[in-house]
Amino acid sequence: MKAEQARTLTDTALEKLADDLSKGKSESLTRYLGMVARFHRYSFGNVMLIMWQFPDASRVAGFNTWKALNRWVKKGEKGITIIAPMLLKQRDSKGNLDEAERIVRFRAVYVFDVSQTDGEPLPSNATTQGDPGEYSERLTKFIESKGIKLSNEPVPSGALGVSTGGEIRVRNDLSPAQSFEVLVHEFAHEMLHHGEGAERGSKTVVETEAEAVAFVVCHSIGLETGTAASDYIQLHQGSKETLAKSLDRIQKTANTILQAIAAEPAEEAAEV
């Protein structure tokens, strides 16, 4: 499969998701966000490709990466196509390679899910099982490093937290898991909907984006939460282009937070 064919496949998957959301099928968004939680370092387009080709994927890597982990792709397994960037050297007017000038091109590459491989067992990732543990402290430090004030001052009636642009307030009577979830939600508002470059859509879009970021972050560290509520399903506002824009913003915001609070350095991932 070539890169252009992969892009067509991405468009098809996006159109299907947009159509499902327009029909009120919020489980499609939840399924997609669950995939982002597992593959948050991949671009939204590559997540779409993985979900469309291998809906049950849990951990993917290239042939050589699996080999380095002492696992081998089973005979006859079909690869999952994603798009990866290449840096190519430019030639000057005389046809000589210019070491300083590079151009980016994209190509289709193949990854395989762990279920498509055999070999040595992989180390299991620790999960929080309802308690965010050290992630809460790391998240707090990251938020404060952005110059955002954290407070337990009163929030509006019926709310669990509030983001006011430069300040986040969260109720002090929440469980550790709920407090973490609310804090991520409000931080997502700060990152996406306040300050320079902020983009505020309808209340539905704004809340869905924040809920979706919280869902991805919480599920990535092992928390089972009530985020990505089915009440918020109209991200696309009638257009697959605006849906794609929101999904891209959700993925990038969640990835930024997860990389900041991760216990280990992030590995590289292909970008569309």
C-alpha positions in Angstrom: 0.0 0.0 0.0 1.3 3.5 -0.9 1.1 6.6 1.2 -1.8 8.0 -0.9 -3.8 4.9 -0.5 -3.2 5.0 3.2 -4.5 8.6 3.3 -7.6 7.5 1.4 -8.1 4.8 4.0 -7.8 7.5 6.7 -10.5 9.6 5.0 -12.8 6.6 4.8 -12.4 5.9 8.5 -12.9 9.6 9.4 -16.1 9.7 7.3 -17.4 6.6 9.0 -16.7 8.1 12.5 -18.4 11.4 11.4 -21.4 9.5 10.1 -21.7 7.4 13.3 -21.5 10.6 15.5 -24.2 12.3 13.4 -26.4 9.3 14.1 -25.8 9.6 17.8 -23.5 6.6 18.1 -21.2 7.9 20.8 -19.6 4.5 21.3 -17.7 5.1 18.1 -16.0 8.1 19.6 -15.3 6.2 22.9 -13.8 3.4 20.8 -11.6 5.8 18.9 -10.5 7.6 22.2 -9.7 4.2 23.7 -7.4 3.6 20.7 -5.8 7.0 21.2 -5.2 6.1 24.8 -3.2 3.0 23.7 -1.4 4.8 20.9 -1.3 8.4 22.0 2.2 9.0 20.5 0.9 8.4 17.0 -0.8 11.1 15.0 -4.6 11.0 14.9 -4.4 9.9 11.2 -2.3 6.9 12.1 -4.6 6.0 15.0 -7.4 6.0 12.5 -5.5 3.7 10.2 -4.7 1.3 13.1 -8.3 1.3 14.3 -9.7 0.8 10.8 -7.4 -2.1 9.9 -7.0 -3.8 13.3 -9.7 -2.7 15.8 -8.3 -5.0 18.6 -4.7 -3.7 18.4 -3.1 -3.2 21.8 0.6 -2.7 21.1 2.1 -2.2 17.7 5.7 -2.0 16.4 7.7 -2.6 13.3 9.2 -5.9 12.3 12.7 -5.0 13.5 11.5 -3.5 16.7 9.7 -6.7 17.6 12.9 -8.6 16.6 14.9 -6.5 19.0 12.4 -7.4 21.8 13.0 -11.1 20.9 9.6 -11.5 19.3 9.0 -12.5 15.7 6.1 -11.8 13.4 4.1 -15.0 12.8 4.2 -16.4 9.3 1.4 -15.1 7.1 0.5 -12.2 9.3 -0.6 -9.0 7.4 1.0 -5.8 8.4 -0.9 -2.7 9.6 -0.2 0.3 7.3 0.7 3.6 8.8 2.3 6.7 7.4 5.9 7.7 8.4 7.9 10.8 7.5 11.2 10.7 5.6 13.8 13.5 5.5 15.3 13.7 2.0 18.4 15.7 1.0 17.9 18.4 -1.6 20.1 18.8 -4.7 21.4 22.2 -5.7 21.3 23.7 -9.2 24.4 21.7 -10.1 22.9 18.4 -9.0 25.0 18.1 -5.9 23.5 17.0 -2.6 22.9 20.0 -0.2 23.5 18.8 3.3 21.8 21.8 4.8 18.5 21.5 2.8 16.1 18.8 3.6 12.5 18.1 2.5 9.9 16.0 4.2 8.2 13.2 2.3 5.8 10.5 3.6 5.7 6.8 2.9 3.6 3.9 4.0 5.2 1.5 6.5 4.0 -1.6 8.3 3.6 -2.3 11.9 2.3 -5.5 13.6 0.2 -5.9 16.8 1.7 -8.0 19.6 -1.0 -10.6 19.0 0.6 -11.1 15.6 3.9 -12.1 17.1 5.5 -14.9 19.1 8.5 -14.9 21.4 9.6 -13.7 24.8 6.9 -12.2 27.1 6.8 -8.4 27.3 7.1 -6.7 30.6 3.7 -5.8 31.9 2.8 -2.1 32.4 1.8 -1.2 35.9 -1.7 0.3 36.2 -3.1 2.6 38.7 -6.3 0.6 39.2 -8.3 3.5 40.4 -5.5 5.5 42.1 -3.4 7.9 40.0 -0.6 7.8 42.6 2.5 9.7 41.5 0.8 10.9 38.3 -1.1 13.4 40.3 2.0 15.0 41.7 3.6 15.1 38.3 0.5 16.6 36.7 0.4 19.3 39.4 4.0 20.2 38.9 3.5 20.3 35.1 0.5 22.6 35.4 2.3 24.9 37.8 5.3 25.0 35.4 3.0 26.6 32.9 2.3 29.5 35.2 -1.3 28.2 36.0 -2.5 28.7 39.6 -4.1 25.7 41.3 -6.7 26.4 44.0 -9.4 24.7 46.1 -11.4 27.9 46.2 -15.2 27.4 45.7 -16.4 26.4 42.2 -19.8 27.2 40.6 -22.7 25.2 42.0 -22.9 21.7 40.4 -19.4 21.9 39.0 -16.4 19.7 40.0 -13.9 22.1 38.7 -13.4 25.3 36.7 -10.8 26.8 34.4 -10.7 30.5 34.2 -7.6 31.2 32.1 -4.5 31.1 34.3 -6.3 29.5 37.2 -7.8 26.1 37.8 -10.1 25.4 40.8 -11.0 21.8 41.8 -13.3 20.7 44.7 -11.3 19.3 47.6 -13.8 16.6 48.5 -13.2 14.4 45.4 -11.6 10.9 45.4 -8.0 10.8 44.1 -9.1 9.4 40.7 -11.9 11.9 40.3 -9.7 14.8 41.3 -7.1 13.7 38.8 -9.7 13.4 36.0 -11.2 16.8 36.8 -7.8 18.4 36.9 -6.9 17.0 33.4 -10.2 18.1 32.1 -9.7 21.7 33.3 -6.0 21.7 32.2 -7.2 20.7 28.7 -9.4 23.8 28.8 -6.4 25.9 29.7 -4.3 24.4 26.9 -7.0 24.5 24.2 -9.5 27.2 25.0 -7.7 29.9 26.9 -4.7 32.2 26.0 -2.9 32.9 22.8 -4.0 30.7 19.9 -7.1 29.4 21.7 -10.0 28.1 19.6 -13.4 28.1 21.2 -16.2 26.4 19.4 -19.7 25.6 20.7 -20.1 24.5 24.3 -20.5 21.0 23.1 -17.2 21.0 21.1 -15.3 22.7 23.9 -16.6 20.2 26.6 -16.1 17.2 24.4 -12.5 18.1 23.6 -11.7 18.5 27.3 -13.6 15.3 28.2 -11.8 13.4 25.5 -8.4 14.6 26.6 -9.2 13.5 30.2 -10.5 10.1 28.9 -7.2 9.5 26.9 -4.9 10.5 29.8 -6.8 8.6 32.5 -7.1 5.4 30.4 -3.5 5.6 29.4 -2.3 5.5 33.0 -4.9 2.7 33.9 -7.7 4.7 35.4 -11.3 3.7 34.6 -13.3 6.9 34.6 -16.6 8.3 33.4 -15.1 10.7 30.9 -16.2 10.9 27.2 -19.8 11.0 28.3 -22.3 10.0 25.6 -24.0 13.4 26.0 -21.2 15.0 24.1 -21.1 13.5 20.6 -21.3 16.3 18.1 -17.6 17.1 17.7 -17.8 17.3 14.0 -20.4 20.1 13.7 -21.6 18.5 10.5 -18.2 18.4 8.9 -15.5 15.7 8.8 -12.9 18.5 8.5 -13.9 20.1 11.8 -14.0 16.6 13.3 -10.5 15.9 12.1 -9.3 19.2 13.6 -10.8 18.4 17.0 -9.4 14.8 17.0 -5.9 16.2 16.1 -6.1 18.7 18.9 -7.3 16.1 21.4 -4.5 13.7 20.4 -1.8 16.3 20.6 -3.0 17.7 23.9 -3.3 14.3 25.6 0.1 13.3 24.3 1.7 16.5 25.7 0.3 15.8 29.1 1.2 12.1 29.0 4.8 12.8 28.0 5.1 15.3 30.8 3.8 12.9 33.5 5.4 9.7 32.1 7.8 7.8 34.3 9.9 6.9 31.2 11.1 8.9 28.2 8.7 8.8 25.2 9.5 6.6 22.3 9.3 8.0 18.8 6.2 7.5 16.7 5.3 8.0 13.1 3.5 11.2 12.3 1.1 11.9 9.4 
